[in-house]
């Protein structure tokens, strides 16, 4: 993205923000006017204090030392309970999302926490806890199930295809959690903390009103009610609302800052913004030796999605693809082409037969062979990079981020490397554009660059030129060939021209319909 587009995008965001806040302020003014009219109509100060009287009472409160002491007391305990509840709720959601038996184990506890009225819990807890600790515990009880439920819902709705993408590109462990799953959980995390913050203040203040610990906001509210100081009661209520809104905005700001940080830090280094990255280059090699392609051997492979119910989708398939070869698999839709690719990458395990790889690594002294096969315990294979039928990109982040993320753990890439590769496919100005703002054809080219730049011995392309016009197909094919570097190329396509563009030999009728 050039500087002009960056400035324009920033201006549009700032304009949109000003519009939102202008609308909100206007709504608040209308609400205050309606409140004033209703108070004048009712003319009962004891029942409904007018905004002017509330403002006067608030002015008196903010001048007193007790006001700030009470706010600090209640804020500290509410935020502490919120912090503990968020930590426990998040940890439990991660455990439940990973193991189903943990979800079953947690179910009665979180169900009880959600269903029990706050007032009942407060009264019961007064038997066990002092009034000064009560608000912390109540906030914890209210917040934890909210955080747990929302984050667990997000985990359950994670795109399994993104999980498969992460597996193929070697994005494992903490990196997968941070850079693949968290972006998809962003909406759920924001919703969880928005709800939790509001409920934390409601529950915390309610606990203080019932427990009446000295020096708290809840005690001040209780005293205002007892002495029939309605304007003061309304003033304290506005203070609570204001504090809740401020804390909510701060927390949301921290969450957004966290996600922005994830976009800046990828793999072993930093994703460079604008022109701040200098001298950070990448060599696409494997283990310090020149990498060449890996041979692929399929022997009597069988596979069915419903074993023993439906017929086999792939039946007794044997195939040898020499190292460095370029092949194109062609067959009608629904005959198992993508399934075959998933078997090769290890996303699926064959019902019968075997799939093996033979990789050769050469330096000046000797050549070594490495063979990897399917085993009962799982699938081991040489490095593979892939363009999927779907682009499988992190939509919340930039094109540069997605490409950097696709590189193997031992690899480093700089801004200039990524820019050069994008330039070869006509997308150098989209370096810092969020993927969600790109067209289908542009997303496709980002996915191709990610796969090509990733150090691998086998490059797999599933309908690689979908959404591209003829000119872009030719240009992108040239880019792939120029950067193939001896890798084995496996292409799936409906179009014979794709095979021609990539100089790949066609394997017709490999999979029988």
C-alpha positions as a Python dict, from the first residue, in 0.01 Angstrom:
ca = {
    (1, 'X'): (0, 0, 0),
    (2, 'X'): (152, 337, -98),
    (3, 'X'): (171, 636, 138),
    (4, 'X'): (-129, 804, -25),
    (5, 'X'): (-349, 500, 35),
    (6, 'X'): (-222, 467, 393),
    (7, 'X'): (-311, 830, 468),
    (8, 'X'): (-651, 791, 302),
    (9, 'X'): (-728, 477, 504),
    (10, 'X'): (-622, 651, 827),
    (11, 'X'): (-839, 952, 743),
    (12, 'X'): (-1142, 733, 673),
    (13, 'X'): (-1099, 550, 1006),
    (14, 'X'): (-1067, 877, 1199),
    (15, 'X'): (-1375, 1020, 1023),
    (16, 'X'): (-1577, 708, 1102),
    (17, 'X'): (-1470, 726, 1469),
    (18, 'X'): (-1574, 1091, 1496),
    (19, 'X'): (-1910, 1006, 1342),
    (20, 'X'): (-1970, 727, 1594),
    (21, 'X'): (-1888, 947, 1894),
    (22, 'X'): (-2093, 1238, 1757),
    (23, 'X'): (-2395, 1009, 1732),
    (24, 'X'): (-2338, 876, 2083),
    (25, 'X'): (-2307, 1222, 2236),
    (26, 'X'): (-2624, 1330, 2056),
    (27, 'X'): (-2807, 1026, 2197),
    (28, 'X'): (-2689, 1112, 2551),
    (29, 'X'): (-2809, 1471, 2516),
    (30, 'X'): (-3152, 1352, 2402),
    (31, 'X'): (-3170, 1108, 2696),
    (32, 'X'): (-3084, 1387, 2944),
    (33, 'X'): (-3353, 1613, 2794),
    (34, 'X'): (-3615, 1339, 2823),
    (35, 'X'): (-3504, 1276, 3181),
    (36, 'X'): (-3542, 1647, 3263),
    (37, 'X'): (-3889, 1666, 3106),
    (38, 'X'): (-4003, 1356, 3298),
    (39, 'X'): (-3871, 1497, 3628),
    (40, 'X'): (-4050, 1827, 3567),
    (41, 'X'): (-4371, 1643, 3480),
    (42, 'X'): (-4354, 1419, 3788),
    (43, 'X'): (-4238, 1703, 4018),
    (44, 'X'): (-4141, 1461, 4293),
    (45, 'X'): (-3774, 1511, 4383),
    (46, 'X'): (-3784, 1218, 4623),
    (47, 'X'): (-3891, 979, 4346),
    (48, 'X'): (-3701, 1121, 4049),
    (49, 'X'): (-3427, 1378, 4085),
    (50, 'X'): (-3379, 1616, 3792),
    (51, 'X'): (-3048, 1616, 3601),
    (52, 'X'): (-2963, 1960, 3740),
    (53, 'X'): (-3003, 1842, 4101),
    (54, 'X'): (-2798, 1529, 4027),
    (55, 'X'): (-2524, 1743, 3873),
    (56, 'X'): (-2513, 1963, 4184),
    (57, 'X'): (-2491, 1657, 4409),
    (58, 'X'): (-2214, 1512, 4193),
    (59, 'X'): (-2024, 1840, 4215),
    (60, 'X'): (-2034, 1819, 4595),
    (61, 'X'): (-1921, 1455, 4591),
    (62, 'X'): (-1614, 1508, 4371),
    (63, 'X'): (-1487, 1775, 4609),
    (64, 'X'): (-1473, 1533, 4900),
    (65, 'X'): (-1187, 1300, 4995),
    (66, 'X'): (-1435, 1021, 5075),
    (67, 'X'): (-1548, 1013, 4710),
    (68, 'X'): (-1204, 920, 4574),
    (69, 'X'): (-1136, 681, 4859),
    (70, 'X'): (-1463, 495, 4793),
    (71, 'X'): (-1401, 482, 4416),
    (72, 'X'): (-1048, 348, 4467),
    (73, 'X'): (-1171, 89, 4720),
    (74, 'X'): (-1448, -48, 4495),
    (75, 'X'): (-1251, -23, 4169),
    (76, 'X'): (-960, -219, 4313),
    (77, 'X'): (-1178, -507, 4429),
    (78, 'X'): (-1394, -519, 4117),
    (79, 'X'): (-1093, -516, 3884),
    (80, 'X'): (-916, -781, 4092),
    (81, 'X'): (-1220, -1008, 4072),
    (82, 'X'): (-1249, -937, 3698),
    (83, 'X'): (-883, -1026, 3644),
    (84, 'X'): (-908, -1355, 3833),
    (85, 'X'): (-1237, -1445, 3661),
    (86, 'X'): (-1093, -1369, 3316),
    (87, 'X'): (-782, -1579, 3382),
    (88, 'X'): (-973, -1879, 3520),
    (89, 'X'): (-1250, -1857, 3257),
    (90, 'X'): (-997, -1840, 2972),
    (91, 'X'): (-788, -2128, 3108),
    (92, 'X'): (-1096, -2349, 3155),
    (93, 'X'): (-1224, -2263, 2805),
    (94, 'X'): (-888, -2365, 2653),
    (95, 'X'): (-895, -2694, 2844),
    (96, 'X'): (-1257, -2765, 2748),
    (97, 'X'): (-1187, -2677, 2386),
    (98, 'X'): (-892, -2914, 2378),
    (99, 'X'): (-1046, -3208, 2562),
    (100, 'X'): (-1419, -3287, 2558),
    (101, 'X'): (-1407, -3464, 2896),
    (102, 'X'): (-1294, -3135, 3052),
    (103, 'X'): (-1602, -2961, 2911),
    (104, 'X'): (-1818, -3233, 3067),
    (105, 'X'): (-1630, -3195, 3395),
    (106, 'X'): (-1678, -2815, 3404),
    (107, 'X'): (-2045, -2821, 3299),
    (108, 'X'): (-2217, -2849, 3643),
    (109, 'X'): (-1998, -2581, 3798),
    (110, 'X'): (-2043, -2319, 3529),
    (111, 'X'): (-2412, -2401, 3493),
    (112, 'X'): (-2461, -2339, 3865),
    (113, 'X'): (-2258, -2016, 3851),
    (114, 'X'): (-2470, -1882, 3565),
    (115, 'X'): (-2807, -1982, 3713),
    (116, 'X'): (-2768, -1878, 4080),
    (117, 'X'): (-2902, -1525, 4158),
    (118, 'X'): (-2638, -1278, 4273),
    (119, 'X'): (-2837, -1177, 4582),
    (120, 'X'): (-2860, -1539, 4699),
    (121, 'X'): (-2488, -1594, 4655),
    (122, 'X'): (-2406, -1271, 4838),
    (123, 'X'): (-2619, -1368, 5140),
    (124, 'X'): (-2466, -1717, 5149),
    (125, 'X'): (-2113, -1584, 5111),
    (126, 'X'): (-2157, -1343, 5401),
    (127, 'X'): (-2154, -1654, 5622),
    (128, 'X'): (-1808, -1753, 5493),
    (129, 'X'): (-1640, -1426, 5393),
    (130, 'X'): (-1588, -1084, 5541),
    (131, 'X'): (-1776, -800, 5375),
    (132, 'X'): (-1446, -650, 5255),
    (133, 'X'): (-1364, -962, 5046),
    (134, 'X'): (-1718, -1025, 4933),
    (135, 'X'): (-1719, -812, 4615),
    (136, 'X'): (-1402, -978, 4482),
    (137, 'X'): (-1554, -1325, 4515),
    (138, 'X'): (-1892, -1224, 4372),
    (139, 'X'): (-1732, -1056, 4070),
    (140, 'X'): (-1525, -1369, 4015),
    (141, 'X'): (-1836, -1590, 4025),
    (142, 'X'): (-2024, -1370, 3779),
    (143, 'X'): (-1739, -1301, 3535),
    (144, 'X'): (-1586, -1648, 3506),
    (145, 'X'): (-1880, -1823, 3331),
    (146, 'X'): (-1924, -1529, 3091),
    (147, 'X'): (-1560, -1546, 2983),
    (148, 'X'): (-1567, -1926, 2971),
    (149, 'X'): (-1887, -1952, 2765),
    (150, 'X'): (-1790, -1693, 2502),
    (151, 'X'): (-1434, -1814, 2447),
    (152, 'X'): (-1540, -2179, 2438),
    (153, 'X'): (-1804, -2088, 2177),
    (154, 'X'): (-1529, -1924, 1973),
    (155, 'X'): (-1305, -2230, 2003),
    (156, 'X'): (-1588, -2457, 1889),
    (157, 'X'): (-1645, -2235, 1586),
    (158, 'X'): (-1281, -2228, 1479),
    (159, 'X'): (-1233, -2302, 1112),
    (160, 'X'): (-1089, -2653, 1094),
    (161, 'X'): (-949, -2568, 753),
    (162, 'X'): (-724, -2308, 918),
    (163, 'X'): (-605, -2579, 1154),
    (164, 'X'): (-511, -2791, 852),
    (165, 'X'): (-332, -2493, 698),
    (166, 'X'): (-130, -2447, 1015),
    (167, 'X'): (-35, -2815, 1015),
    (168, 'X'): (84, -2811, 653),
    (169, 'X'): (298, -2499, 706),
    (170, 'X'): (445, -2625, 1032),
    (171, 'X'): (275, -2368, 1256),
    (172, 'X'): (260, -2559, 1584),
    (173, 'X'): (213, -2512, 1956),
    (174, 'X'): (211, -2159, 2090),
    (175, 'X'): (264, -2006, 1744),
    (176, 'X'): (-54, -2174, 1619),
    (177, 'X'): (-251, -2049, 1920),
    (178, 'X'): (-121, -1693, 1893),
    (179, 'X'): (-110, -1638, 1520),
    (180, 'X'): (-383, -1861, 1375),
    (181, 'X'): (-647, -1925, 1641),
    (182, 'X'): (-645, -1595, 1830),
    (183, 'X'): (-731, -1384, 1521),
    (184, 'X'): (-1039, -1604, 1470),
    (185, 'X'): (-1130, -1567, 1838),
    (186, 'X'): (-1104, -1187, 1832),
    (187, 'X'): (-1479, -1123, 1803),
    (188, 'X'): (-1559, -1370, 2081),
    (189, 'X'): (-1290, -1227, 2312),
    (190, 'X'): (-1419, -872, 2263),
    (191, 'X'): (-1777, -985, 2330),
    (192, 'X'): (-1667, -1177, 2641),
    (193, 'X'): (-1485, -883, 2798),
    (194, 'X'): (-1756, -633, 2703),
    (195, 'X'): (-2023, -839, 2879),
    (196, 'X'): (-1796, -934, 3168),
    (197, 'X'): (-1697, -574, 3249),
    (198, 'X'): (-2056, -450, 3275),
    (199, 'X'): (-2161, -750, 3483),
    (200, 'X'): (-1856, -713, 3708),
    (201, 'X'): (-1958, -363, 3812),
    (202, 'X'): (-2322, -460, 3861),
    (203, 'X'): (-2236, -764, 4071),
    (204, 'X'): (-1954, -593, 4264),
    (205, 'X'): (-2161, -291, 4365),
    (206, 'X'): (-2461, -513, 4447),
    (207, 'X'): (-2238, -718, 4679),
    (208, 'X'): (-2119, -397, 4849),
    (209, 'X'): (-2474, -266, 4893),
    (210, 'X'): (-2573, -590, 5069),
    (211, 'X'): (-2249, -639, 5262),
    (212, 'X'): (-2199, -263, 5326),
    (213, 'X'): (-1822, -266, 5379),
    (214, 'X'): (-1703, 67, 5513),
    (215, 'X'): (-1553, 314, 5265),
    (216, 'X'): (-1701, 151, 4953),
    (217, 'X'): (-1924, 288, 4678),
    (218, 'X'): (-2186, 34, 4779),
    (219, 'X'): (-2187, 173, 5136),
    (220, 'X'): (-2233, 527, 4997),
    (221, 'X'): (-2528, 409, 4785),
    (222, 'X'): (-2682, 238, 5086),
    (223, 'X'): (-2648, 552, 5300),
    (224, 'X'): (-2802, 769, 5028),
    (225, 'X'): (-3102, 534, 5016),
    (226, 'X'): (-3140, 525, 5394),
    (227, 'X'): (-3130, 904, 5426),
    (228, 'X'): (-3354, 954, 5118),
    (229, 'X'): (-3085, 1152, 4934),
    (230, 'X'): (-3222, 1076, 4588),
    (231, 'X'): (-2995, 1320, 4396),
    (232, 'X'): (-2690, 1166, 4565),
    (233, 'X'): (-2820, 818, 4486),
    (234, 'X'): (-2850, 912, 4118),
    (235, 'X'): (-2507, 1077, 4127),
    (236, 'X'): (-2338, 763, 4258),
    (237, 'X'): (-2525, 558, 3995),
    (238, 'X'): (-2387, 783, 3719),
    (239, 'X'): (-2038, 743, 3867),
    (240, 'X'): (-2070, 364, 3852),
    (241, 'X'): (-2192, 377, 3492),
    (242, 'X'): (-1907, 609, 3396),
    (243, 'X'): (-1645, 391, 3563),
    (244, 'X'): (-1787, 82, 3392),
    (245, 'X'): (-1774, 249, 3048),
    (246, 'X'): (-1418, 377, 3103),
    (247, 'X'): (-1289, 39, 3222),
    (248, 'X'): (-1464, -135, 2931),
    (249, 'X'): (-1300, 98, 2678),
    (250, 'X'): (-959, 52, 2842),
    (251, 'X'): (-991, -327, 2833),
    (252, 'X'): (-1109, -323, 2471),
    (253, 'X'): (-819, -94, 2386),
    (254, 'X'): (-577, -340, 2547),
    (255, 'X'): (-733, -631, 2354),
    (256, 'X'): (-702, -444, 2025),
    (257, 'X'): (-344, -347, 2114),
    (258, 'X'): (-269, -713, 2179),
    (259, 'X'): (-397, -814, 1837),
    (260, 'X'): (-204, -532, 1674),
    (261, 'X'): (106, -664, 1850),
    (262, 'X'): (43, -1011, 1712),
    (263, 'X'): (44, -864, 1364),
    (264, 'X'): (379, -696, 1425),
    (265, 'X'): (555, -1000, 1570),
    (266, 'X'): (565, -1319, 1367),
    (267, 'X'): (782, -1633, 1377),
    (268, 'X'): (1125, -1535, 1513),
    (269, 'X'): (1111, -1168, 1437),
    (270, 'X'): (904, -870, 1355),
    (271, 'X'): (674, -796, 1070),
    (272, 'X'): (794, -461, 943),
    (273, 'X'): (552, -172, 912),
    (274, 'X'): (582, 83, 633),
    (275, 'X'): (950, 149, 565),
    (276, 'X'): (1092, 65, 909),
    (277, 'X'): (1250, -267, 811),
    (278, 'X'): (1599, -259, 667),
    (279, 'X'): (1851, -527, 580),
    (280, 'X'): (1633, -820, 688),
    (281, 'X'): (1651, -1077, 411),
    (282, 'X'): (1566, -1441, 368),
    (283, 'X'): (1726, -1733, 196),
    (284, 'X'): (1480, -2004, 116),
    (285, 'X'): (1687, -2313, 194),
    (286, 'X'): (1656, -2614, 416),
    (287, 'X'): (1900, -2710, 692),
    (288, 'X'): (2191, -2524, 536),
    (289, 'X'): (2202, -2738, 218),
    (290, 'X'): (2065, -2701, -128),
    (291, 'X'): (1716, -2842, -135),
    (292, 'X'): (1572, -3041, -419),
    (293, 'X'): (1238, -3209, -455),
    (294, 'X'): (1116, -3522, -285),
    (295, 'X'): (985, -3832, -460),
    (296, 'X'): (629, -3935, -370),
    (297, 'X'): (520, -4301, -368),
    (298, 'X'): (162, -4420, -323),
    (299, 'X'): (115, -4795, -301),
    (300, 'X'): (-232, -4953, -312),
    (301, 'X'): (-390, -4656, -130),
    (302, 'X'): (-757, -4689, -33),
    (303, 'X'): (-975, -4434, 142),
    (304, 'X'): (-1341, -4382, 234),
    (305, 'X'): (-1501, -4114, 452),
    (306, 'X'): (-1756, -4366, 583),
    (307, 'X'): (-1564, -4689, 605),
    (308, 'X'): (-1783, -4993, 573),
    (309, 'X'): (-2087, -4786, 472),
    (310, 'X'): (-2011, -4614, 142),
    (311, 'X'): (-1790, -4736, -134),
    (312, 'X'): (-1425, -4631, -137),
    (313, 'X'): (-1359, -4287, -282),
    (314, 'X'): (-1003, -4389, -363),
    (315, 'X'): (-948, -4756, -441),
    (316, 'X'): (-615, -4936, -477),
    (317, 'X'): (-428, -4629, -609),
    (318, 'X'): (-58, -4668, -685),
    (319, 'X'): (152, -4379, -810),
    (320, 'X'): (517, -4278, -827),
    (321, 'X'): (613, -3911, -873),
    (322, 'X'): (989, -3865, -915),
    (323, 'X'): (1171, -3598, -721),
    (324, 'X'): (1156, -3264, -902),
    (325, 'X'): (879, -3379, -1136),
    (326, 'X'): (579, -3162, -1229),
    (327, 'X'): (245, -3341, -1254),
    (328, 'X'): (-114, -3231, -1295),
    (329, 'X'): (-398, -3449, -1166),
    (330, 'X'): (-717, -3412, -1368),
    (331, 'X'): (-1054, -3573, -1299),
    (332, 'X'): (-1421, -3472, -1277),
    (333, 'X'): (-1548, -3288, -967),
    (334, 'X'): (-1632, -3507, -669),
    (335, 'X'): (-1396, -3788, -764),
    (336, 'X'): (-1151, -3730, -478),
    (337, 'X'): (-877, -3502, -612),
    (338, 'X'): (-867, -3280, -304),
    (339, 'X'): (-899, -3590, -83),
    (340, 'X'): (-589, -3732, -251),
    (341, 'X'): (-397, -3413, -174),
    (342, 'X'): (-507, -3432, 191),
    (343, 'X'): (-375, -3787, 203),
    (344, 'X'): (-41, -3675, 63),
    (345, 'X'): (-10, -3386, 310),
    (346, 'X'): (-108, -3604, 605),
    (347, 'X'): (-443, -3439, 674),
    (348, 'X'): (-610, -3776, 618),
    (349, 'X'): (-486, -4126, 687),
    (350, 'X'): (-545, -4397, 425),
    (351, 'X'): (-761, -4696, 511),
    (352, 'X'): (-513, -4920, 333),
    (353, 'X'): (-186, -4903, 146),
    (354, 'X'): (105, -4670, 213),
    (355, 'X'): (235, -4325, 119),
    (356, 'X'): (606, -4252, 138),
    (357, 'X'): (850, -3977, 49),
    (358, 'X'): (1213, -3991, -44),
    (359, 'X'): (1399, -3664, -8),
    (360, 'X'): (1756, -3603, -114),
    (361, 'X'): (1971, -3340, 46),
    (362, 'X'): (2293, -3246, -132),
    (363, 'X'): (2600, -3043, -49),
    (364, 'X'): (2947, -3037, -192),
    (365, 'X'): (3047, -3361, -22),
    (366, 'X'): (2764, -3604, -39),
    (367, 'X'): (2394, -3664, -80),
    (368, 'X'): (2169, -3804, 188),
    (369, 'X'): (1834, -3974, 145),
    (370, 'X'): (1552, -3936, 389),
    (371, 'X'): (1246, -4154, 371),
    (372, 'X'): (926, -4078, 552),
    (373, 'X'): (618, -4296, 561),
    (374, 'X'): (276, -4327, 716),
    (375, 'X'): (293, -4510, 1042),
    (376, 'X'): (33, -4630, 1285),
    (377, 'X'): (118, -4345, 1518),
    (378, 'X'): (67, -4079, 1254),
    (379, 'X'): (215, -3925, 945),
    (380, 'X'): (571, -3811, 900),
    (381, 'X'): (668, -3634, 581),
    (382, 'X'): (916, -3397, 428),
    (383, 'X'): (839, -3024, 418),
    (384, 'X'): (533, -2949, 207),
    (385, 'X'): (379, -2614, 113),
    (386, 'X'): (35, -2587, -39),
    (387, 'X'): (-222, -2362, -205),
    (388, 'X'): (-562, -2489, -90),
    (389, 'X'): (-891, -2474, -276),
    (390, 'X'): (-986, -2203, -30),
    (391, 'X'): (-725, -1935, 34),
    (392, 'X'): (-708, -2005, 411),
    (393, 'X'): (-564, -1668, 507),
    (394, 'X'): (-593, -1478, 835),
    (395, 'X'): (-843, -1214, 723),
    (396, 'X'): (-777, -975, 1011),
    (397, 'X'): (-413, -928, 916),
    (398, 'X'): (-211, -795, 627),
    (399, 'X'): (-84, -972, 318),
    (400, 'X'): (274, -942, 449),
    (401, 'X'): (175, -1097, 782),
    (402, 'X'): (10, -1396, 613),
    (403, 'X'): (313, -1461, 395),
    (404, 'X'): (558, -1432, 685),
    (405, 'X'): (343, -1664, 895),
    (406, 'X'): (358, -1932, 626),
    (407, 'X'): (735, -1959, 643),
    (408, 'X'): (889, -2246, 833),
    (409, 'X'): (1020, -2199, 1185),
    (410, 'X'): (1384, -2184, 1081),
    (411, 'X'): (1320, -1934, 808),
    (412, 'X'): (1334, -1556, 823),
    (413, 'X'): (1199, -1313, 568),
    (414, 'X'): (1229, -939, 538),
    (415, 'X'): (1000, -679, 401),
    (416, 'X'): (1196, -645, 81),
    (417, 'X'): (1180, -1020, 8),
    (418, 'X'): (803, -1025, 50),
    (419, 'X'): (762, -707, -154),
    (420, 'X'): (965, -851, -442),
    (421, 'X'): (760, -1169, -449),
    (422, 'X'): (431, -977, -441),
    (423, 'X'): (562, -753, -717),
    (424, 'X'): (611, -1056, -941),
    (425, 'X'): (238, -1127, -919),
    (426, 'X'): (135, -760, -949),
    (427, 'X'): (56, -692, -582),
    (428, 'X'): (345, -489, -441),
    (429, 'X'): (110, -208, -331),
    (430, 'X'): (-99, -448, -123),
    (431, 'X'): (182, -534, 117),
    (432, 'X'): (14, -373, 419),
    (433, 'X'): (-347, -415, 313),
    (434, 'X'): (-565, -627, 540),
    (435, 'X'): (-657, -948, 362),
    (436, 'X'): (-1028, -892, 431),
    (437, 'X'): (-1010, -584, 206),
    (438, 'X'): (-861, -774, -89),
    (439, 'X'): (-1054, -917, -383),
    (440, 'X'): (-1081, -1290, -442),
    (441, 'X'): (-809, -1285, -707),
    (442, 'X'): (-575, -1086, -484),
    (443, 'X'): (-627, -1325, -193),
    (444, 'X'): (-544, -1610, -429),
    (445, 'X'): (-213, -1453, -524),
    (446, 'X'): (-123, -1394, -159),
    (447, 'X'): (-189, -1763, -90),
    (448, 'X'): (33, -1858, -385),
    (449, 'X'): (318, -1633, -271),
    (450, 'X'): (292, -1778, 80),
    (451, 'X'): (325, -2133, -55),
    (452, 'X'): (606, -2049, -297),
    (453, 'X'): (813, -1859, -39),
    (454, 'X'): (775, -2132, 220),
    (455, 'X'): (1086, -2360, 221),
    (456, 'X'): (963, -2700, 106),
    (457, 'X'): (1048, -2998, -109),
    (458, 'X'): (698, -3054, -240),
    (459, 'X'): (470, -2776, -367),
    (460, 'X'): (102, -2867, -399),
    (461, 'X'): (-145, -2646, -585),
    (462, 'X'): (-520, -2715, -565),
    (463, 'X'): (-693, -2519, -844),
    (464, 'X'): (-425, -2249, -812),
    (465, 'X'): (-558, -2001, -1069),
    (466, 'X'): (-917, -1976, -951),
    (467, 'X'): (-1050, -1615, -958),
    (468, 'X'): (-768, -1500, -1188),
    (469, 'X'): (-808, -1369, -1543),
    (470, 'X'): (-602, -1511, -1829),
    (471, 'X'): (-328, -1249, -1806),
    (472, 'X'): (-284, -1297, -1431),
    (473, 'X'): (-286, -1675, -1473),
    (474, 'X'): (9, -1651, -1713),
    (475, 'X'): (196, -1405, -1492),
    (476, 'X'): (141, -1608, -1176),
    (477, 'X'): (242, -1932, -1349),
    (478, 'X'): (569, -1770, -1458),
    (479, 'X'): (630, -1665, -1097),
    (480, 'X'): (575, -2021, -973),
    (481, 'X'): (808, -2173, -1231),
    (482, 'X'): (1082, -1915, -1167),
    (483, 'X'): (1076, -1987, -794),
    (484, 'X'): (1020, -2362, -802),
    (485, 'X'): (1393, -2434, -745),
    (486, 'X'): (1376, -2805, -818),
    (487, 'X'): (1080, -2881, -594),
    (488, 'X'): (833, -3153, -681),
    (489, 'X'): (515, -2991, -812),
    (490, 'X'): (171, -3151, -780),
    (491, 'X'): (-120, -2962, -935),
    (492, 'X'): (-493, -3034, -928),
    (493, 'X'): (-697, -2857, -1194),
    (494, 'X'): (-997, -2884, -1424),
    (495, 'X'): (-822, -2686, -1696),
    (496, 'X'): (-558, -2843, -1920),
    (497, 'X'): (-417, -2494, -1984),
    (498, 'X'): (-307, -2481, -1619),
    (499, 'X'): (-86, -2782, -1682),
    (500, 'X'): (57, -2614, -1991),
    (501, 'X'): (128, -2293, -1801),
    (502, 'X'): (323, -2484, -1536),
    (503, 'X'): (492, -2728, -1778),
    (504, 'X'): (333, -3014, -1587),
    (505, 'X'): (258, -3355, -1734),
    (506, 'X'): (-105, -3456, -1705),
    (507, 'X'): (-206, -3772, -1520),
    (508, 'X'): (-549, -3838, -1672),
    (509, 'X'): (-794, -4085, -1524),
    (510, 'X'): (-574, -4124, -1217),
    (511, 'X'): (-888, -4129, -1004),
    (512, 'X'): (-1179, -4317, -1158),
    (513, 'X'): (-1521, -4150, -1118),
}
